[in-house]
Amino acid sequence: DYFVGNRLSAPDVYWACFSQLVGPMPEELCPMGPDMRAVYSYITPEIAAAVDPALIRHRDMVWKRHIGLPMEF
């Protein structure tokens, strides 16, 4: 389930946070204003094609299991 070994480590948390730049979580899990969501939601087709769905599943697992959802700002 994790990038290194079988428990949470820094790369897991770094990816979970950075991944919002290649596709933010849904509004109910990551509330943000519409203008900000538009900025975070725009990615080039090349980047979209490079983001493996397994990485998004990993991100979601880390947030749910270790960081906590929904996000609160």
Predicted model as a PDB file, atoms N, CA, C, CB and O in Angstrom, pLDDT in the B-factor column:
MODEL        1                                                                  
ATOM      1  N   ASP A   1       0.804  -1.213   0.000  1.00 92.00           N  
ATOM      2  CA  ASP A   1       0.000   0.000   0.000  1.00 92.00           C  
ATOM      3  C   ASP A   1       0.843   1.271   0.000  1.00 92.00           C  
ATOM      4  CB  ASP A   1      -0.913   0.002   1.192  1.00 92.00           C  
ATOM      5  O   ASP A   1       0.341   2.336  -0.358  1.00 92.00           O  
ATOM      6  N   TYR A   2       2.100   1.184   0.390  1.00 97.00           N  
ATOM      7  CA  TYR A   2       2.924   2.384   0.580  1.00 97.00           C  
ATOM      8  C   TYR A   2       4.086   2.405  -0.403  1.00 97.00           C  
ATOM      9  CB  TYR A   2       3.455   2.454   2.023  1.00 97.00           C  
ATOM     10  O   TYR A   2       4.445   1.378  -0.978  1.00 97.00           O  
ATOM     11  N   PHE A   3       4.664   3.573  -0.588  1.00 97.00           N  
ATOM     12  CA  PHE A   3       5.780   3.714  -1.523  1.00 97.00           C  
ATOM     13  C   PHE A   3       7.037   3.001  -1.029  1.00 97.00           C  
ATOM     14  CB  PHE A   3       6.082   5.185  -1.753  1.00 97.00           C  
ATOM     15  O   PHE A   3       7.771   2.410  -1.822  1.00 97.00           O  
ATOM     16  N   VAL A   4       7.284   3.056   0.280  1.00 96.00           N  
ATOM     17  CA  VAL A   4       8.494   2.457   0.848  1.00 96.00           C  
ATOM     18  C   VAL A   4       8.071   1.566   2.016  1.00 96.00           C  
ATOM     19  CB  VAL A   4       9.524   3.562   1.315  1.00 96.00           C  
ATOM     20  O   VAL A   4       7.539   2.059   3.011  1.00 96.00           O  
ATOM     21  N   GLY A   5       8.300   0.280   1.902  1.00 95.00           N  
ATOM     22  CA  GLY A   5       7.960  -0.627   2.987  1.00 95.00           C  
ATOM     23  C   GLY A   5       6.468  -0.834   3.141  1.00 95.00           C  
ATOM     24  O   GLY A   5       5.703  -0.706   2.186  1.00 95.00           O  
ATOM     25  N   ASN A   6       6.066  -1.159   4.367  1.00 96.00           N  
ATOM     26  CA  ASN A   6       4.657  -1.457   4.596  1.00 96.00           C  
ATOM     27  C   ASN A   6       4.034  -0.553   5.655  1.00 96.00           C  
ATOM     28  CB  ASN A   6       4.499  -2.902   5.005  1.00 96.00           C  
ATOM     29  O   ASN A   6       3.126  -0.956   6.383  1.00 96.00           O  
ATOM     30  N   ARG A   7       4.540   0.680   5.726  1.00 97.00           N  
ATOM     31  CA  ARG A   7       3.925   1.681   6.602  1.00 97.00           C  
ATOM     32  C   ARG A   7       4.149   3.073   6.024  1.00 97.00           C  
ATOM     33  CB  ARG A   7       4.501   1.590   8.042  1.00 97.00           C  
ATOM     34  O   ARG A   7       4.974   3.267   5.132  1.00 97.00           O  
ATOM     35  N   LEU A   8       3.412   4.019   6.541  1.00 98.00           N  
ATOM     36  CA  LEU A   8       3.472   5.399   6.063  1.00 98.00           C  
ATOM     37  C   LEU A   8       4.872   5.972   6.219  1.00 98.00           C  
ATOM     38  CB  LEU A   8       2.464   6.268   6.813  1.00 98.00           C  
ATOM     39  O   LEU A   8       5.526   5.775   7.243  1.00 98.00           O  
ATOM     40  N   SER A   9       5.327   6.687   5.185  1.00 98.00           N  
ATOM     41  CA  SER A   9       6.612   7.386   5.254  1.00 98.00           C  
ATOM     42  C   SER A   9       6.469   8.721   4.518  1.00 98.00           C  
ATOM     43  CB  SER A   9       7.772   6.516   4.631  1.00 98.00           C  
ATOM     44  O   SER A   9       5.428   9.013   3.929  1.00 98.00           O  
ATOM     45  N   ALA A  10       7.512   9.506   4.564  1.00 98.00           N  
ATOM     46  CA  ALA A  10       7.487  10.841   3.984  1.00 98.00           C  
ATOM     47  C   ALA A  10       7.041  10.861   2.519  1.00 98.00           C  
ATOM     48  CB  ALA A  10       8.846  11.461   4.100  1.00 98.00           C  
ATOM     49  O   ALA A  10       6.222  11.709   2.165  1.00 98.00           O  
ATOM     50  N   PRO A  11       7.539   9.970   1.644  1.00 98.00           N  
ATOM     51  CA  PRO A  11       7.095  10.032   0.243  1.00 98.00           C  
ATOM     52  C   PRO A  11       5.573   9.877   0.078  1.00 98.00           C  
ATOM     53  CB  PRO A  11       7.798   8.950  -0.559  1.00 98.00           C  
ATOM     54  O   PRO A  11       4.982  10.473  -0.822  1.00 98.00           O  
ATOM     55  N   ASP A  12       4.955   9.087   0.937  1.00 98.00           N  
ATOM     56  CA  ASP A  12       3.502   8.925   0.869  1.00 98.00           C  
ATOM     57  C   ASP A  12       2.798  10.244   1.167  1.00 98.00           C  
ATOM     58  CB  ASP A  12       3.033   7.840   1.853  1.00 98.00           C  
ATOM     59  O   ASP A  12       1.865  10.629   0.462  1.00 98.00           O  
ATOM     60  N   VAL A  13       3.241  10.928   2.204  1.00 98.00           N  
ATOM     61  CA  VAL A  13       2.623  12.201   2.587  1.00 98.00           C  
ATOM     62  C   VAL A  13       2.932  13.275   1.543  1.00 98.00           C  
ATOM     63  CB  VAL A  13       3.120  12.650   3.983  1.00 98.00           C  
ATOM     64  O   VAL A  13       2.050  14.048   1.171  1.00 98.00           O  
ATOM     65  N   TYR A  14       4.181  13.326   1.070  1.00 97.00           N  
ATOM     66  CA  TYR A  14       4.537  14.305   0.050  1.00 97.00           C  
ATOM     67  C   TYR A  14       3.654  14.140  -1.185  1.00 97.00           C  
ATOM     68  CB  TYR A  14       6.018  14.169  -0.332  1.00 97.00           C  
ATOM     69  O   TYR A  14       3.123  15.120  -1.707  1.00 97.00           O  
ATOM     70  N   TRP A  15       3.496  12.893  -1.652  1.00 97.00           N  
ATOM     71  CA  TRP A  15       2.666  12.667  -2.829  1.00 97.00           C  
ATOM     72  C   TRP A  15       1.212  13.033  -2.556  1.00 97.00           C  
ATOM     73  CB  TRP A  15       2.765  11.213  -3.276  1.00 97.00           C  
ATOM     74  O   TRP A  15       0.572  13.670  -3.392  1.00 97.00           O  
ATOM     75  N   ALA A  16       0.688  12.645  -1.412  1.00 97.00           N  
ATOM     76  CA  ALA A  16      -0.712  12.925  -1.094  1.00 97.00           C  
ATOM     77  C   ALA A  16      -0.993  14.425  -1.157  1.00 97.00           C  
ATOM     78  CB  ALA A  16      -1.068  12.376   0.299  1.00 97.00           C  
ATOM     79  O   ALA A  16      -2.051  14.843  -1.627  1.00 97.00           O  
ATOM     80  N   CYS A  17      -0.062  15.216  -0.692  1.00 95.00           N  
ATOM     81  CA  CYS A  17      -0.245  16.679  -0.726  1.00 95.00           C  
ATOM     82  C   CYS A  17       0.013  17.238  -2.123  1.00 95.00           C  
ATOM     83  CB  CYS A  17       0.691  17.361   0.290  1.00 95.00           C  
ATOM     84  O   CYS A  17      -0.791  18.020  -2.632  1.00 95.00           O  
ATOM     85  N   PHE A  18       1.114  16.851  -2.742  1.00 94.00           N  
ATOM     86  CA  PHE A  18       1.460  17.351  -4.074  1.00 94.00           C  
ATOM     87  C   PHE A  18       0.424  16.978  -5.117  1.00 94.00           C  
ATOM     88  CB  PHE A  18       2.811  16.824  -4.493  1.00 94.00           C  
ATOM     89  O   PHE A  18       0.190  17.732  -6.061  1.00 94.00           O  
ATOM     90  N   SER A  19      -0.194  15.824  -4.955  1.00 94.00           N  
ATOM     91  CA  SER A  19      -1.132  15.322  -5.962  1.00 94.00           C  
ATOM     92  C   SER A  19      -2.318  16.248  -6.206  1.00 94.00           C  
ATOM     93  CB  SER A  19      -1.638  13.974  -5.550  1.00 94.00           C  
ATOM     94  O   SER A  19      -2.970  16.163  -7.247  1.00 94.00           O  
ATOM     95  N   GLN A  20      -2.594  17.115  -5.267  1.00 91.00           N  
ATOM     96  CA  GLN A  20      -3.694  18.065  -5.461  1.00 91.00           C  
ATOM     97  C   GLN A  20      -3.425  18.964  -6.675  1.00 91.00           C  
ATOM     98  CB  GLN A  20      -3.896  18.926  -4.190  1.00 91.00           C  
ATOM     99  O   GLN A  20      -4.352  19.531  -7.252  1.00 91.00           O  
ATOM    100  N   LEU A  21      -2.157  19.089  -7.052  1.00 90.00           N  
ATOM    101  CA  LEU A  21      -1.799  19.907  -8.216  1.00 90.00           C  
ATOM    102  C   LEU A  21      -2.078  19.213  -9.537  1.00 90.00           C  
ATOM    103  CB  LEU A  21      -0.344  20.282  -8.152  1.00 90.00           C  
ATOM    104  O   LEU A  21      -2.114  19.873 -10.575  1.00 90.00           O  
ATOM    105  N   VAL A  22      -2.277  17.905  -9.528  1.00 90.00           N  
ATOM    106  CA  VAL A  22      -2.590  17.187 -10.765  1.00 90.00           C  
ATOM    107  C   VAL A  22      -4.027  16.685 -10.784  1.00 90.00           C  
ATOM    108  CB  VAL A  22      -1.636  16.020 -10.947  1.00 90.00           C  
ATOM    109  O   VAL A  22      -4.432  15.988 -11.715  1.00 90.00           O  
ATOM    110  N   GLY A  23      -4.778  17.027  -9.785  1.00 89.00           N  
ATOM    111  CA  GLY A  23      -6.189  16.658  -9.729  1.00 89.00           C  
ATOM    112  C   GLY A  23      -6.713  16.739  -8.312  1.00 89.00           C  
ATOM    113  O   GLY A  23      -6.518  15.811  -7.527  1.00 89.00           O  
ATOM    114  N   PRO A  24      -7.369  17.826  -7.971  1.00 92.00           N  
ATOM    115  CA  PRO A  24      -7.854  17.967  -6.606  1.00 92.00           C  
ATOM    116  C   PRO A  24      -8.938  16.943  -6.275  1.00 92.00           C  
ATOM    117  CB  PRO A  24      -8.385  19.369  -6.388  1.00 92.00           C  
ATOM    118  O   PRO A  24      -9.648  16.461  -7.157  1.00 92.00           O  
ATOM    119  N   MET A  25      -9.046  16.630  -5.014  1.00 95.00           N  
ATOM    120  CA  MET A  25     -10.100  15.739  -4.547  1.00 95.00           C  
ATOM    121  C   MET A  25     -11.450  16.423  -4.749  1.00 95.00           C  
ATOM    122  CB  MET A  25      -9.888  15.355  -3.051  1.00 95.00           C  
ATOM    123  O   MET A  25     -11.505  17.640  -4.925  1.00 95.00           O  
ATOM    124  N   PRO A  26     -12.530  15.660  -4.726  1.00 94.00           N  
ATOM    125  CA  PRO A  26     -13.859  16.239  -4.912  1.00 94.00           C  
ATOM    126  C   PRO A  26     -14.175  17.310  -3.860  1.00 94.00           C  
ATOM    127  CB  PRO A  26     -14.914  15.139  -4.863  1.00 94.00           C  
ATOM    128  O   PRO A  26     -13.610  17.316  -2.767  1.00 94.00           O  
ATOM    129  N   GLU A  27     -15.071  18.192  -4.211  1.00 94.00           N  
ATOM    130  CA  GLU A  27     -15.460  19.319  -3.356  1.00 94.00           C  
ATOM    131  C   GLU A  27     -15.833  18.881  -1.940  1.00 94.00           C  
ATOM    132  CB  GLU A  27     -16.628  20.061  -3.980  1.00 94.00           C  
ATOM    133  O   GLU A  27     -15.467  19.548  -0.973  1.00 94.00           O  
ATOM    134  N   GLU A  28     -16.552  17.774  -1.809  1.00 95.00           N  
ATOM    135  CA  GLU A  28     -16.983  17.348  -0.477  1.00 95.00           C  
ATOM    136  C   GLU A  28     -15.823  16.893   0.411  1.00 95.00           C  
ATOM    137  CB  GLU A  28     -17.988  16.229  -0.604  1.00 95.00           C  
ATOM    138  O   GLU A  28     -15.959  16.854   1.634  1.00 95.00           O  
ATOM    139  N   LEU A  29     -14.688  16.549  -0.195  1.00 95.00           N  
ATOM    140  CA  LEU A  29     -13.513  16.143   0.572  1.00 95.00           C  
ATOM    141  C   LEU A  29     -12.473  17.248   0.679  1.00 95.00           C  
ATOM    142  CB  LEU A  29     -12.889  14.925  -0.052  1.00 95.00           C  
ATOM    143  O   LEU A  29     -11.701  17.291   1.636  1.00 95.00           O  
ATOM    144  N   CYS A  30     -12.456  18.139  -0.306  1.00 94.00           N  
ATOM    145  CA  CYS A  30     -11.477  19.226  -0.350  1.00 94.00           C  
ATOM    146  C   CYS A  30     -12.180  20.509  -0.786  1.00 94.00           C  
ATOM    147  CB  CYS A  30     -10.297  18.882  -1.316  1.00 94.00           C  
ATOM    148  O   CYS A  30     -12.093  20.901  -1.950  1.00 94.00           O  
ATOM    149  N   PRO A  31     -12.878  21.165   0.147  1.00 94.00           N  
ATOM    150  CA  PRO A  31     -13.608  22.368  -0.221  1.00 94.00           C  
ATOM    151  C   PRO A  31     -12.659  23.513  -0.588  1.00 94.00           C  
ATOM    152  CB  PRO A  31     -14.524  22.791   0.920  1.00 94.00           C  
ATOM    153  O   PRO A  31     -11.671  23.772   0.101  1.00 94.00           O  
ATOM    154  N   MET A  32     -12.984  24.178  -1.676  1.00 93.00           N  
ATOM    155  CA  MET A  32     -12.229  25.374  -2.090  1.00 93.00           C  
ATOM    156  C   MET A  32     -13.122  26.201  -2.983  1.00 93.00           C  
ATOM    157  CB  MET A  32     -10.894  24.997  -2.828  1.00 93.00           C  
ATOM    158  O   MET A  32     -14.083  25.695  -3.562  1.00 93.00           O  
ATOM    159  N   GLY A  33     -12.803  27.461  -3.091  1.00 93.00           N  
ATOM    160  CA  GLY A  33     -13.586  28.347  -3.927  1.00 93.00           C  
ATOM    161  C   GLY A  33     -13.529  27.927  -5.388  1.00 93.00           C  
ATOM    162  O   GLY A  33     -12.591  27.255  -5.817  1.00 93.00           O  
ATOM    163  N   PRO A  34     -14.552  28.332  -6.153  1.00 94.00           N  
ATOM    164  CA  PRO A  34     -14.595  27.917  -7.564  1.00 94.00           C  
ATOM    165  C   PRO A  34     -13.399  28.399  -8.381  1.00 94.00           C  
ATOM    166  CB  PRO A  34     -15.861  28.424  -8.201  1.00 94.00           C  
ATOM    167  O   PRO A  34     -12.927  27.677  -9.259  1.00 94.00           O  
ATOM    168  N   ASP A  35     -12.905  29.597  -8.110  1.00 95.00           N  
ATOM    169  CA  ASP A  35     -11.740  30.086  -8.862  1.00 95.00           C  
ATOM    170  C   ASP A  35     -10.500  29.251  -8.558  1.00 95.00           C  
ATOM    171  CB  ASP A  35     -11.470  31.563  -8.533  1.00 95.00           C  
ATOM    172  O   ASP A  35      -9.729  28.916  -9.457  1.00 95.00           O  
ATOM    173  N   MET A  36     -10.320  28.922  -7.291  1.00 92.00           N  
ATOM    174  CA  MET A  36      -9.165  28.110  -6.912  1.00 92.00           C  
ATOM    175  C   MET A  36      -9.293  26.702  -7.490  1.00 92.00           C  
ATOM    176  CB  MET A  36      -9.024  28.048  -5.376  1.00 92.00           C  
ATOM    177  O   MET A  36      -8.310  26.141  -7.976  1.00 92.00           O  
ATOM    178  N   ARG A  37     -10.491  26.130  -7.443  1.00 93.00           N  
ATOM    179  CA  ARG A  37     -10.696  24.794  -8.006  1.00 93.00           C  
ATOM    180  C   ARG A  37     -10.386  24.796  -9.505  1.00 93.00           C  
ATOM    181  CB  ARG A  37     -12.146  24.315  -7.757  1.00 93.00           C  
ATOM    182  O   ARG A  37      -9.802  23.840 -10.015  1.00 93.00           O  
ATOM    183  N   ALA A  38     -10.767  25.850 -10.204  1.00 93.00           N  
ATOM    184  CA  ALA A  38     -10.482  25.929 -11.640  1.00 93.00           C  
ATOM    185  C   ALA A  38      -8.976  25.919 -11.891  1.00 93.00           C  
ATOM    186  CB  ALA A  38     -11.114  27.198 -12.249  1.00 93.00           C  
ATOM    187  O   ALA A  38      -8.506  25.265 -12.821  1.00 93.00           O  
ATOM    188  N   VAL A  39      -8.223  26.638 -11.071  1.00 92.00           N  
ATOM    189  CA  VAL A  39      -6.766  26.679 -11.224  1.00 92.00           C  
ATOM    190  C   VAL A  39      -6.168  25.294 -10.963  1.00 92.00           C  
ATOM    191  CB  VAL A  39      -6.145  27.726 -10.262  1.00 92.00           C  
ATOM    192  O   VAL A  39      -5.337  24.820 -11.738  1.00 92.00           O  
ATOM    193  N   TYR A  40      -6.588  24.649  -9.879  1.00 89.00           N  
ATOM    194  CA  TYR A  40      -6.046  23.337  -9.525  1.00 89.00           C  
ATOM    195  C   TYR A  40      -6.518  22.244 -10.467  1.00 89.00           C  
ATOM    196  CB  TYR A  40      -6.429  22.982  -8.110  1.00 89.00           C  
ATOM    197  O   TYR A  40      -5.852  21.216 -10.592  1.00 89.00           O  
ATOM    198  N   SER A  41      -7.632  22.436 -11.124  1.00 89.00           N  
ATOM    199  CA  SER A  41      -8.190  21.396 -11.991  1.00 89.00           C  
ATOM    200  C   SER A  41      -7.617  21.417 -13.398  1.00 89.00           C  
ATOM    201  CB  SER A  41      -9.681  21.541 -12.063  1.00 89.00           C  
ATOM    202  O   SER A  41      -7.759  20.442 -14.136  1.00 89.00           O  
ATOM    203  N   TYR A  42      -6.969  22.517 -13.785  1.00 91.00           N  
ATOM    204  CA  TYR A  42      -6.432  22.585 -15.141  1.00 91.00           C  
ATOM    205  C   TYR A  42      -5.077  21.890 -15.197  1.00 91.00           C  
ATOM    206  CB  TYR A  42      -6.307  24.053 -15.609  1.00 91.00           C  
ATOM    207  O   TYR A  42      -4.136  22.291 -14.512  1.00 91.00           O  
ATOM    208  N   ILE A  43      -4.985  20.856 -16.009  1.00 91.00           N  
ATOM    209  CA  ILE A  43      -3.701  20.226 -16.301  1.00 91.00           C  
ATOM    210  C   ILE A  43      -3.665  19.931 -17.798  1.00 91.00           C  
ATOM    211  CB  ILE A  43      -3.491  18.913 -15.450  1.00 91.00           C  
ATOM    212  O   ILE A  43      -4.700  19.746 -18.438  1.00 91.00           O  
ATOM    213  N   THR A  44      -2.479  19.893 -18.326  1.00 93.00           N  
ATOM    214  CA  THR A  44      -2.328  19.635 -19.752  1.00 93.00           C  
ATOM    215  C   THR A  44      -2.687  18.178 -20.045  1.00 93.00           C  
ATOM    216  CB  THR A  44      -0.883  19.952 -20.222  1.00 93.00           C  
ATOM    217  O   THR A  44      -2.626  17.337 -19.149  1.00 93.00           O  
ATOM    218  N   PRO A  45      -3.051  17.879 -21.260  1.00 94.00           N  
ATOM    219  CA  PRO A  45      -3.350  16.488 -21.626  1.00 94.00           C  
ATOM    220  C   PRO A  45      -2.160  15.556 -21.379  1.00 94.00           C  
ATOM    221  CB  PRO A  45      -3.763  16.412 -23.094  1.00 94.00           C  
ATOM    222  O   PRO A  45      -2.352  14.393 -21.024  1.00 94.00           O  
ATOM    223  N   GLU A  46      -0.955  16.048 -21.561  1.00 95.00           N  
ATOM    224  CA  GLU A  46       0.237  15.226 -21.346  1.00 95.00           C  
ATOM    225  C   GLU A  46       0.373  14.826 -19.870  1.00 95.00           C  
ATOM    226  CB  GLU A  46       1.498  15.984 -21.809  1.00 95.00           C  
ATOM    227  O   GLU A  46       0.702  13.682 -19.555  1.00 95.00           O  
ATOM    228  N   ILE A  47       0.118  15.772 -18.986  1.00 92.00           N  
ATOM    229  CA  ILE A  47       0.202  15.464 -17.558  1.00 92.00           C  
ATOM    230  C   ILE A  47      -0.938  14.534 -17.160  1.00 92.00           C  
ATOM    231  CB  ILE A  47       0.164  16.760 -16.713  1.00 92.00           C  
ATOM    232  O   ILE A  47      -0.729  13.578 -16.413  1.00 92.00           O  
ATOM    233  N   ALA A  48      -2.131  14.809 -17.651  1.00 91.00           N  
ATOM    234  CA  ALA A  48      -3.280  13.946 -17.332  1.00 91.00           C  
ATOM    235  C   ALA A  48      -3.001  12.503 -17.759  1.00 91.00           C  
ATOM    236  CB  ALA A  48      -4.566  14.470 -18.027  1.00 91.00           C  
ATOM    237  O   ALA A  48      -3.345  11.565 -17.041  1.00 91.00           O  
ATOM    238  N   ALA A  49      -2.390  12.330 -18.904  1.00 94.00           N  
ATOM    239  CA  ALA A  49      -2.092  10.988 -19.397  1.00 94.00           C  
ATOM    240  C   ALA A  49      -1.019  10.292 -18.556  1.00 94.00           C  
ATOM    241  CB  ALA A  49      -1.646  11.056 -20.851  1.00 94.00           C  
ATOM    242  O   ALA A  49      -0.974   9.064 -18.496  1.00 94.00           O  
ATOM    243  N   ALA A  50      -0.161  11.076 -17.912  1.00 93.00           N  
ATOM    244  CA  ALA A  50       0.934  10.506 -17.130  1.00 93.00           C  
ATOM    245  C   ALA A  50       0.522  10.128 -15.711  1.00 93.00           C  
ATOM    246  CB  ALA A  50       2.078  11.481 -17.075  1.00 93.00           C  
ATOM    247  O   ALA A  50       1.251   9.405 -15.032  1.00 93.00           O  
ATOM    248  N   VAL A  51      -0.625  10.599 -15.257  1.00 93.00           N  
ATOM    249  CA  VAL A  51      -1.059  10.320 -13.884  1.00 93.00           C  
ATOM    250  C   VAL A  51      -1.767   8.967 -13.852  1.00 93.00           C  
ATOM    251  CB  VAL A  51      -2.000  11.451 -13.348  1.00 93.00           C  
ATOM    252  O   VAL A  51      -2.911   8.837 -14.288  1.00 93.00           O  
ATOM    253  N   ASP A  52      -1.079   7.988 -13.338  1.00 94.00           N  
ATOM    254  CA  ASP A  52      -1.630   6.641 -13.245  1.00 94.00           C  
ATOM    255  C   ASP A  52      -2.745   6.617 -12.188  1.00 94.00           C  
ATOM    256  CB  ASP A  52      -0.511   5.610 -12.896  1.00 94.00           C  
ATOM    257  O   ASP A  52      -2.565   7.166 -11.101  1.00 94.00           O  
ATOM    258  N   PRO A  53      -3.873   6.002 -12.483  1.00 94.00           N  
ATOM    259  CA  PRO A  53      -4.959   5.918 -11.492  1.00 94.00           C  
ATOM    260  C   PRO A  53      -4.513   5.299 -10.162  1.00 94.00           C  
ATOM    261  CB  PRO A  53      -6.109   5.106 -12.061  1.00 94.00           C  
ATOM    262  O   PRO A  53      -5.091   5.602  -9.119  1.00 94.00           O  
ATOM    263  N   ALA A  54      -3.498   4.443 -10.189  1.00 96.00           N  
ATOM    264  CA  ALA A  54      -2.994   3.858  -8.941  1.00 96.00           C  
ATOM    265  C   ALA A  54      -2.427   4.934  -8.019  1.00 96.00           C  
ATOM    266  CB  ALA A  54      -1.918   2.803  -9.240  1.00 96.00           C  
ATOM    267  O   ALA A  54      -2.517   4.822  -6.796  1.00 96.00           O  
ATOM    268  N   LEU A  55      -1.844   5.971  -8.607  1.00 95.00           N  
ATOM    269  CA  LEU A  55      -1.321   7.071  -7.790  1.00 95.00           C  
ATOM    270  C   LEU A  55      -2.453   7.837  -7.105  1.00 95.00           C  
ATOM    271  CB  LEU A  55      -0.486   8.030  -8.656  1.00 95.00           C  
ATOM    272  O   LEU A  55      -2.314   8.259  -5.957  1.00 95.00           O  
ATOM    273  N   ILE A  56      -3.555   8.011  -7.797  1.00 95.00           N  
ATOM    274  CA  ILE A  56      -4.703   8.708  -7.212  1.00 95.00           C  
ATOM    275  C   ILE A  56      -5.328   7.836  -6.119  1.00 95.00           C  
ATOM    276  CB  ILE A  56      -5.758   9.057  -8.307  1.00 95.00           C  
ATOM    277  O   ILE A  56      -5.732   8.355  -5.078  1.00 95.00           O  
ATOM    278  N   ARG A  57      -5.413   6.545  -6.335  1.00 96.00           N  
ATOM    279  CA  ARG A  57      -5.924   5.643  -5.290  1.00 96.00           C  
ATOM    280  C   ARG A  57      -5.025   5.692  -4.062  1.00 96.00           C  
ATOM    281  CB  ARG A  57      -6.026   4.191  -5.819  1.00 96.00           C  
ATOM    282  O   ARG A  57      -5.512   5.704  -2.932  1.00 96.00           O  
ATOM    283  N   HIS A  58      -3.715   5.721  -4.283  1.00 97.00           N  
ATOM    284  CA  HIS A  58      -2.758   5.824  -3.174  1.00 97.00           C  
ATOM    285  C   HIS A  58      -2.983   7.128  -2.419  1.00 97.00           C  
ATOM    286  CB  HIS A  58      -1.296   5.744  -3.692  1.00 97.00           C  
ATOM    287  O   HIS A  58      -3.040   7.125  -1.190  1.00 97.00           O  
ATOM    288  N   ARG A  59      -3.109   8.228  -3.128  1.00 97.00           N  
ATOM    289  CA  ARG A  59      -3.365   9.527  -2.506  1.00 97.00           C  
ATOM    290  C   ARG A  59      -4.616   9.475  -1.632  1.00 97.00           C  
ATOM    291  CB  ARG A  59      -3.514  10.616  -3.580  1.00 97.00           C  
ATOM    292  O   ARG A  59      -4.601   9.918  -0.484  1.00 97.00           O  
ATOM    293  N   ASP A  60      -5.692   8.932  -2.186  1.00 97.00           N  
ATOM    294  CA  ASP A  60      -6.951   8.866  -1.458  1.00 97.00           C  
ATOM    295  C   ASP A  60      -6.813   8.012  -0.194  1.00 97.00           C  
ATOM    296  CB  ASP A  60      -8.055   8.306  -2.359  1.00 97.00           C  
ATOM    297  O   ASP A  60      -7.367   8.353   0.851  1.00 97.00           O  
ATOM    298  N   MET A  61      -6.085   6.917  -0.291  1.00 97.00           N  
ATOM    299  CA  MET A  61      -5.884   6.045   0.864  1.00 97.00           C  
ATOM    300  C   MET A  61      -5.104   6.758   1.959  1.00 97.00           C  
ATOM    301  CB  MET A  61      -5.155   4.769   0.449  1.00 97.00           C  
ATOM    302  O   MET A  61      -5.453   6.663   3.136  1.00 97.00           O  
ATOM    303  N   VAL A  62      -4.048   7.474   1.573  1.00 98.00           N  
ATOM    304  CA  VAL A  62      -3.239   8.177   2.574  1.00 98.00           C  
ATOM    305  C   VAL A  62      -4.074   9.237   3.285  1.00 98.00           C  
ATOM    306  CB  VAL A  62      -2.002   8.824   1.916  1.00 98.00           C  
ATOM    307  O   VAL A  62      -4.018   9.356   4.509  1.00 98.00           O  
ATOM    308  N   TRP A  63      -4.841  10.000   2.528  1.00 97.00           N  
ATOM    309  CA  TRP A  63      -5.681  11.025   3.159  1.00 97.00           C  
ATOM    310  C   TRP A  63      -6.704  10.393   4.089  1.00 97.00           C  
ATOM    311  CB  TRP A  63      -6.392  11.871   2.094  1.00 97.00           C  
ATOM    312  O   TRP A  63      -6.892  10.849   5.217  1.00 97.00           O  
ATOM    313  N   LYS A  64      -7.363   9.344   3.615  1.00 97.00           N  
ATOM    314  CA  LYS A  64      -8.413   8.719   4.410  1.00 97.00           C  
ATOM    315  C   LYS A  64      -7.853   8.024   5.648  1.00 97.00           C  
ATOM    316  CB  LYS A  64      -9.183   7.723   3.563  1.00 97.00           C  
ATOM    317  O   LYS A  64      -8.386   8.183   6.746  1.00 97.00           O  
ATOM    318  N   ARG A  65      -6.780   7.256   5.474  1.00 97.00           N  
ATOM    319  CA  ARG A  65      -6.250   6.422   6.548  1.00 97.00           C  
ATOM    320  C   ARG A  65      -5.378   7.183   7.545  1.00 97.00           C  
ATOM    321  CB  ARG A  65      -5.459   5.298   5.960  1.00 97.00           C  
ATOM    322  O   ARG A  65      -5.353   6.842   8.728  1.00 97.00           O  
ATOM    323  N   HIS A  66      -4.652   8.226   7.074  1.00 97.00           N  
ATOM    324  CA  HIS A  66      -3.639   8.831   7.929  1.00 97.00           C  
ATOM    325  C   HIS A  66      -3.798  10.335   8.185  1.00 97.00           C  
ATOM    326  CB  HIS A  66      -2.319   8.592   7.333  1.00 97.00           C  
ATOM    327  O   HIS A  66      -3.502  10.807   9.282  1.00 97.00           O  
ATOM    328  N   ILE A  67      -4.254  11.075   7.202  1.00 96.00           N  
ATOM    329  CA  ILE A  67      -4.302  12.526   7.363  1.00 96.00           C  
ATOM    330  C   ILE A  67      -5.674  12.980   7.851  1.00 96.00           C  
ATOM    331  CB  ILE A  67      -3.958  13.220   6.045  1.00 96.00           C  
ATOM    332  O   ILE A  67      -5.780  13.821   8.744  1.00 96.00           O  
ATOM    333  N   GLY A  68      -6.703  12.424   7.264  1.00 95.00           N  
ATOM    334  CA  GLY A  68      -8.057  12.744   7.679  1.00 95.00           C  
ATOM    335  C   GLY A  68      -8.833  13.524   6.627  1.00 95.00           C  
ATOM    336  O   GLY A  68      -8.311  14.441   5.992  1.00 95.00           O  
ATOM    337  N   LEU A  69     -10.070  13.140   6.463  1.00 95.00           N  
ATOM    338  CA  LEU A  69     -10.970  13.787   5.516  1.00 95.00           C  
ATOM    339  C   LEU A  69     -12.292  14.056   6.209  1.00 95.00           C  
ATOM    340  CB  LEU A  69     -11.177  12.917   4.247  1.00 95.00           C  
ATOM    341  O   LEU A  69     -12.654  13.323   7.129  1.00 95.00           O  
ATOM    342  N   PRO A  70     -13.012  15.065   5.807  1.00 94.00           N  
ATOM    343  CA  PRO A  70     -12.676  16.035   4.772  1.00 94.00           C  
ATOM    344  C   PRO A  70     -11.621  17.020   5.262  1.00 94.00           C  
ATOM    345  CB  PRO A  70     -13.928  16.787   4.322  1.00 94.00           C  
ATOM    346  O   PRO A  70     -11.410  17.188   6.463  1.00 94.00           O  
ATOM    347  N   MET A  71     -10.970  17.662   4.307  1.00 92.00           N  
ATOM    348  CA  MET A  71      -9.983  18.690   4.652  1.00 92.00           C  
ATOM    349  C   MET A  71     -10.720  19.871   5.249  1.00 92.00           C  
ATOM    350  CB  MET A  71      -9.146  19.126   3.404  1.00 92.00           C  
ATOM    351  O   MET A  71     -11.839  20.190   4.848  1.00 92.00           O  
ATOM    352  N   GLU A  72     -10.084  20.515   6.208  1.00 87.00           N  
ATOM    353  CA  GLU A  72     -10.657  21.722   6.806  1.00 87.00           C  
ATOM    354  C   GLU A  72      -9.625  22.819   6.754  1.00 87.00           C  
ATOM    355  CB  GLU A  72     -11.122  21.472   8.267  1.00 87.00           C  
ATOM    356  O   GLU A  72      -8.479  22.635   7.164  1.00 87.00           O  
ATOM    357  N   PHE A  73     -10.043  23.969   6.244  1.00 79.00           N  
ATOM    358  CA  PHE A  73      -9.121  25.103   6.129  1.00 79.00           C  
ATOM    359  C   PHE A  73      -9.577  26.218   7.031  1.00 79.00           C  
ATOM    360  CB  PHE A  73      -9.022  25.598   4.676  1.00 79.00           C  
ATOM    361  O   PHE A  73      -8.939  27.269   7.085  1.00 79.00           O  
TER     362      PHE A  73                                                      
ENDMDL                                                                          
END                                                                             
